Amino acid sequence: MSTITRDHSTGLERIDIDSDPARTQLYLYGAHVTAFQPRTAMHPLLWLSKSSLFQPGKAIRGGVPICFPWFGPKADDPAAAAHGFARTREWTLESLETIDERVIAKLKLDAGDLVARHAITIDETLSLRFAVENRGASPVSYEAALHSYFSVGDIRRVEVVGLEEAEFLDRLKPGARYRQDDRPITFAAETDRTYVNTESTVTIVDPVLNRRIVNRKSNARSAIVWNPWIDKAKAMKDFGDDEWQGMLCIETANVGENAITLPPGGMHEMGAEISCEAF
Ligand code: TA6
């Protein structure tokens, strides 16, 4: 049995979905999933800052913001908002249905010649399908990222597996290109890396919460790994000073050299399947 209610307490319209498999919250603003907790999980899978703003023009801090049609600063317009405009636009809810206990929300955003559609399927797994169609008469290139913020017990004790041997760009050392060694990623400082040309599943191993958060990707050749650590957390007013310890971004993306170019009439869909395994 699924209960679906609407809430406006933050000033933005939030849809609260209470289904047998999971509890989920999503905003039409940014087509933004802000909470997901399977019934079998002791803690939410997604992290949401207690200091997040819920105001037009500002991205909600946490959950799964959609970065589109560019990632990071806009190459040809330094004044443009980072990470594109999809996460600060109201999307159209095309459908919200329950099929055999599975709740499926489909949202749409017109973006000039491009049309973006985001399909959110809620089961024990959170399935996100981000599709873009080119309705124009010329090829169009874009970047996209499902900028997922995950909740962890203590970032200093977490490992990330699945990106061994993958090449990455370190956003803290622009221009440098590295290759991950054969060990899991661990965290002892601000980390901001874009892994490229990898479609592997990325798993957060969390010995504090005794769980793995598994992030399976489809048609996504980039993965961004980000924790702001102490100073960057303090510098963001929509991010609590001590919240860096309890979060980690593992983003499903196509950015930089993995950006997508669509011919007229072309369509591309990337997906993320987010699930949790206790251990
Ligand atoms: O995905 C990592 C990153 O690009 C970081 O460099 C940091 O800027 C983060 O995104 C958050 O960006 P935002 O614009 O949401 O503050």
Residues whose N, C-alpha, C, O or C-beta is under 5 A from the ligand:
A	BS01	TA6	A82 D192 I224 W226
